[in-house]
């Protein structure tokens, strides 16, 4: 009611404000009108601190902790998994993710050769069977030591060894992990190619069991996780090529992978919880190669102009005009009539000259 009264009859309120203040108060003396608004219509001033952290980007790097008790051997086999839909605090984190790169840790600081295998699903029934896996990356690179990550190369490479043999390696290609609790397994190993001692391999570093009582048991804890996927403990592999006897002396379990993954959170955006692959609208394309696949095409060849013209020039130039540039109809008719008259006059003059020349030739013959 008060707001309605103020808005309907503002004059008494304006007079009260002006009369009840000091005559020297120029601010209130300048009041000429007043109106009221409800409290809900007043916007809040911005807070000094943001009310929530900024949203995370689509592209993420997931660094897996470096265990101070890290050990190592030729390789490690382990799996990663996405969370189950409906069982996460953020319900938009159970969809398919796309792994776009990875790194590992080695104590070696010299040249090494690595192989990375992967497959969808768990690995337990496929240990030591590389034919059931995809070779997703391989290459030669330089180890960066235990305090830094050694990157798996994203591009194909070719290396010629001491014997002159060319070795072709595969760059890491993006790999999807389906959503809603799906798994992808990895096996990464360093070969003996650059080992200086046949009894001492170049080691991939991994961590001891998170739970000490699990040593030697097939119980695997989560090594590290993000809202979009989890990395589980696996098994250290103590030889290369990959031993097939999982119960033999060449395995230590459980062991945790130490490294990093680059990944896309929502490769099927704007579908946040799409759990399949490929995306309904997305075509998978190959990554561009580091080098061109073929020679560039030659520029188009044009012949040199001839020294002499090939045809006689036309009698008169042909000029095209736009409709806007043409004169009006009456002007065109006038120009046409004038041109015809000029042509007829020219023809008459030519006939007169011709008759005069003919008369002169007849007189000479006489």
C-alpha positions in Angstrom: 0.0 0.0 0.0 2.8 2.4 0.8 4.5 1.7 -2.6 1.2 2.3 -4.3 0.7 5.6 -2.4 4.2 6.8 -3.3 3.7 6.0 -6.9 0.2 7.5 -7.2 0.8 10.7 -5.2 4.5 11.5 -5.2 4.2 15.3 -4.7 3.6 15.2 -0.8 6.7 13.0 -0.4 8.8 15.2 -2.6 7.8 18.3 -0.6 8.5 16.6 2.7 12.0 15.7 1.5 12.8 19.2 0.3 11.3 21.0 3.4 12.8 18.8 6.1 16.4 19.3 5.0 18.7 22.2 5.3 18.3 24.9 2.7 22.0 24.6 1.9 21.5 20.9 0.9 21.6 21.1 -2.9 21.1 17.4 -3.2 17.7 17.1 -1.6 16.6 20.5 -2.9 17.1 19.2 -6.4 14.5 16.4 -5.9 11.6 16.7 -8.4 10.1 13.3 -8.2 10.0 10.0 -6.4 8.9 6.4 -7.0 9.0 3.1 -5.1 10.0 -0.4 -6.2 9.7 -3.8 -4.4 12.7 -5.4 -2.7 12.7 -8.3 -5.2 13.3 -5.8 -8.0 16.6 -4.7 -6.5 19.6 -6.5 -8.1 22.4 -7.7 -5.8 25.8 -6.2 -6.1 28.5 -8.6 -7.3 30.4 -10.4 -4.5 34.0 -9.8 -3.8 34.8 -13.5 -4.6 33.3 -15.7 -7.2 30.5 -17.9 -5.9 31.7 -21.0 -7.6 35.0 -22.1 -9.3 35.1 -21.7 -13.1 34.0 -24.7 -15.1 36.7 -27.0 -16.4 37.7 -27.0 -20.0 36.9 -29.9 -22.4 40.6 -30.8 -22.8 42.3 -32.1 -19.7 45.6 -33.5 -18.6 45.5 -36.1 -15.8 48.9 -36.5 -14.0 49.2 -39.7 -12.0 51.2 -39.3 -8.8 54.9 -40.2 -8.6 55.2 -42.6 -5.7 58.4 -41.9 -3.6 58.8 -45.7 -3.3 58.6 -46.3 -7.0 60.1 -49.4 -8.5 60.2 -50.5 -12.1 60.7 -53.3 -14.7 60.3 -53.9 -18.4 56.6 -53.0 -18.5 53.2 -52.8 -16.8 49.7 -53.9 -17.7 46.7 -52.1 -16.2 43.2 -50.7 -17.0 41.2 -47.5 -16.9 37.5 -47.2 -16.3 34.7 -44.6 -16.6 32.2 -44.1 -13.7 28.8 -45.6 -13.7 26.0 -43.2 -14.6 23.9 -42.1 -11.7 26.6 -42.9 -9.1 28.7 -39.7 -9.4 28.1 -36.3 -7.6 28.2 -34.7 -11.1 25.7 -36.5 -13.3 27.5 -35.2 -16.5 30.7 -37.2 -16.0 29.7 -40.7 -17.0 29.9 -40.4 -20.8 32.5 -41.6 -23.3 35.9 -39.9 -23.1 38.7 -39.7 -25.7 42.3 -40.2 -24.7 44.5 -38.0 -26.9 48.0 -38.6 -25.5 50.0 -40.3 -22.8 53.3 -40.2 -21.0 55.2 -42.6 -18.7 58.1 -42.3 -16.3 61.5 -44.0 -16.5 64.7 -43.6 -14.6 66.6 -43.8 -17.9 68.0 -40.6 -19.4 69.2 -41.9 -22.7 67.7 -43.4 -25.9 65.1 -46.0 -25.5 62.5 -47.9 -27.5 58.9 -48.3 -26.3 55.7 -50.2 -27.3 52.2 -49.4 -26.2 49.3 -51.9 -26.7 45.7 -51.3 -25.9 42.3 -53.1 -26.1 38.7 -52.5 -24.9 37.7 -54.4 -21.9 39.7 -56.1 -19.1 43.1 -57.6 -19.7 43.1 -60.6 -17.4 42.4 -63.3 -20.1 44.8 -61.7 -22.6 48.1 -61.4 -20.7 51.1 -62.3 -22.9 48.9 -62.4 -26.0 49.8 -59.3 -28.1 47.8 -60.6 -31.1 44.7 -59.9 -29.2 45.7 -56.3 -28.6 46.2 -53.2 -30.9 49.6 -51.7 -31.1 48.6 -48.1 -30.6 52.0 -46.5 -30.3 55.7 -47.3 -30.7 58.9 -45.3 -31.2 62.3 -44.3 -30.1 62.8 -41.4 -27.9 65.1 -40.1 -25.1 64.1 -40.9 -21.5 63.8 -37.8 -19.2 64.6 -39.4 -15.9 62.5 -40.2 -12.9 61.4 -36.6 -12.1 59.8 -35.9 -15.5 57.3 -37.5 -17.8 58.6 -39.1 -21.0 56.1 -38.4 -23.8 54.7 -41.1 -26.2 55.1 -39.5 -29.6 51.8 -38.6 -31.5 53.3 -38.9 -35.0 54.6 -41.8 -37.1 58.4 -42.0 -37.3 61.0 -44.0 -39.4 64.5 -44.7 -38.0 67.4 -46.3 -39.8 69.5 -48.4 -37.4 73.2 -49.2 -37.5 72.7 -52.1 -40.0 70.9 -49.8 -42.5 67.5 -51.3 -41.7 64.6 -48.8 -41.6 62.3 -49.2 -38.6 58.8 -47.8 -38.9 57.0 -46.7 -35.7 53.4 -45.8 -35.0 52.3 -42.5 -33.4 49.7 -42.4 -30.7 46.2 -42.1 -32.1 43.1 -41.0 -30.0 41.5 -43.9 -28.1 38.0 -43.8 -26.7 36.9 -45.3 -23.4 33.1 -45.9 -23.5 31.0 -44.4 -20.7 29.0 -46.0 -17.9 31.7 -48.2 -16.2 33.4 -49.4 -19.4 37.1 -50.4 -19.4 40.1 -50.0 -21.6 43.4 -51.9 -20.9 46.9 -50.8 -21.6 50.2 -52.7 -21.8 53.3 -50.5 -22.1 56.8 -51.9 -22.2 60.4 -50.8 -23.0 62.4 -53.2 -25.2 66.0 -54.4 -24.7 67.2 -52.5 -27.8 69.2 -49.9 -26.0 69.8 -51.7 -22.7 73.5 -51.7 -21.8 73.3 -54.8 -19.7 71.3 -57.9 -20.6 70.4 -58.4 -16.9 69.3 -54.8 -16.3 66.4 -53.6 -18.4 65.5 -50.0 -19.1 62.7 -49.7 -16.6 59.2 -48.4 -16.7 58.5 -47.0 -13.3 55.4 -48.1 -11.3 54.3 -47.9 -7.7 54.1 -50.5 -4.9 50.7 -51.7 -3.7 48.5 -49.0 -2.3 47.4 -51.5 0.4 50.4 -53.4 1.7 48.3 -56.5 2.5 47.5 -56.8 -1.2 51.1 -57.7 -2.2 51.0 -60.8 -4.4 47.1 -60.8 -4.5 44.9 -60.0 -7.4 43.2 -57.1 -5.6 43.5 -53.8 -7.4 42.9 -50.4 -6.0 42.3 -47.1 -7.7 45.7 -45.4 -8.2 44.2 -42.0 -9.2 41.0 -40.6 -10.6 39.2 -37.6 -12.1 35.5 -37.0 -12.3 35.6 -38.7 -15.8 37.7 -41.8 -15.3 39.8 -43.9 -13.0 43.2 -45.6 -13.3 43.5 -48.9 -11.5 46.5 -50.9 -10.3 47.8 -53.6 -12.6 50.7 -55.9 -12.8 54.4 -55.2 -13.3 56.0 -57.2 -16.2 59.6 -58.3 -15.6 60.6 -59.3 -19.1 60.3 -58.6 -22.8 58.8 -60.1 -25.1 55.6 -60.3 -23.1 55.6 -63.5 -20.9 52.4 -65.5 -21.3 52.5 -67.3 -18.0 50.7 -64.8 -15.7 51.4 -67.1 -12.6 55.1 -67.3 -13.4 58.0 -65.4 -11.9 57.8 -62.5 -14.4 54.9 -60.7 -12.8 54.5 -58.5 -9.7 51.1 -57.5 -8.5 49.5 -55.2 -7.7 51.5 -52.3 -9.2 50.4 -48.8 -10.2 51.1 -47.0 -13.4 52.9 -43.7 -13.1 52.4 -41.3 -15.9 49.8 -39.0 -17.5 46.9 -39.0 -19.9 45.6 -36.2 -22.1 41.9 -36.5 -22.8 38.7 -34.9 -24.0 35.9 -34.8 -21.4 33.0 -34.5 -23.9 34.1 -35.7 -27.3 30.4 -36.0 -28.3 29.5 -32.5 -27.1 26.7 -31.3 -26.8 25.8 -34.8 -25.8 27.3 -34.9 -22.3 26.4 -38.5 -21.2 26.6 -40.3 -24.5 28.2 -43.6 -23.7 28.8 -45.1 -27.1 31.2 -44.6 -30.0 31.5 -43.0 -32.5 29.4 -40.0 -31.8 26.1 -39.9 -33.7 27.2 -37.0 -35.8 31.0 -37.3 -35.7 33.2 -38.7 -38.5 36.5 -40.1 -37.3 39.3 -38.7 -39.4 43.0 -39.6 -39.4 45.4 -37.3 -37.7 47.5 -35.3 -40.1 51.0 -36.8 -40.7 54.1 -34.9 -39.7 55.4 -35.0 -43.2 53.5 -34.5 -46.6 52.4 -37.8 -48.0 53.3 -36.9 -51.6 55.0 -34.3 -53.8 53.2 -31.1 -54.3 51.6 -30.7 -57.7 53.4 -28.6 -60.4 52.0 -25.1 -61.1 49.8 -24.9 -64.2 51.8 -24.6 -67.4 51.0 -21.8 -69.9 52.6 -21.4 -73.3 54.7 -18.4 -74.2 52.9 -15.9 -76.4 53.8 -16.1 -80.2 55.8 -13.4 -81.7 53.3 -12.8 -84.5 49.6 -12.6 -84.1 47.8 -15.7 -85.2 44.8 -13.9 -86.7 44.1 -10.6 -88.2 42.6 -8.0 -85.9 38.8 -7.5 -86.1 37.6 -4.4 -88.0 36.2 -2.8 -85.0 36.3 -3.4 -81.3 33.4 -5.0 -79.6 32.4 -3.2 -76.4 30.0 -4.6 -73.9 28.0 -2.2 -71.8 25.9 -2.6 -68.8 22.2 -1.8 -69.1 22.7 1.1 -66.7 25.3 2.6 -69.0 23.1 2.5 -72.2 21.4 5.7 -73.2 17.6 6.1 -73.2 15.5 4.7 -76.0 15.0 8.1 -77.7 18.7 8.9 -77.5 19.5 5.5 -79.0 17.1 6.1 -81.9 18.5 9.5 -82.5 22.1 8.1 -82.5 21.0 5.3 -84.8 19.4 7.8 -87.3 22.4 10.0 -87.2 24.7 7.0 -87.8 22.6 5.9 -90.8 22.6 9.4 -92.3 26.4 9.6 -91.8 26.8 6.2 -93.5 24.6 7.3 -96.5 26.5 10.5 -96.9 29.8 8.7 -96.9 28.5 6.2 -99.4 27.3 9.1 -101.7 30.7 10.8 -101.5 32.4 7.5 -102.3 30.2 7.0 -105.4 31.0 10.6 -106.7 34.7 10.1 -106.3 34.5 6.8 -108.1 32.6 8.3 -111.1 35.1 11.1 -111.4 38.1 8.7 -111.5 36.3 6.7 -114.2 35.8 9.8 -116.4 39.5 10.7 -116.1 40.6 7.2 -117.3 38.4 7.4 -120.4 39.8 10.8 -121.5 43.4 9.4 -121.3 42.5 6.5 -123.5 41.2 9.0 -126.2 
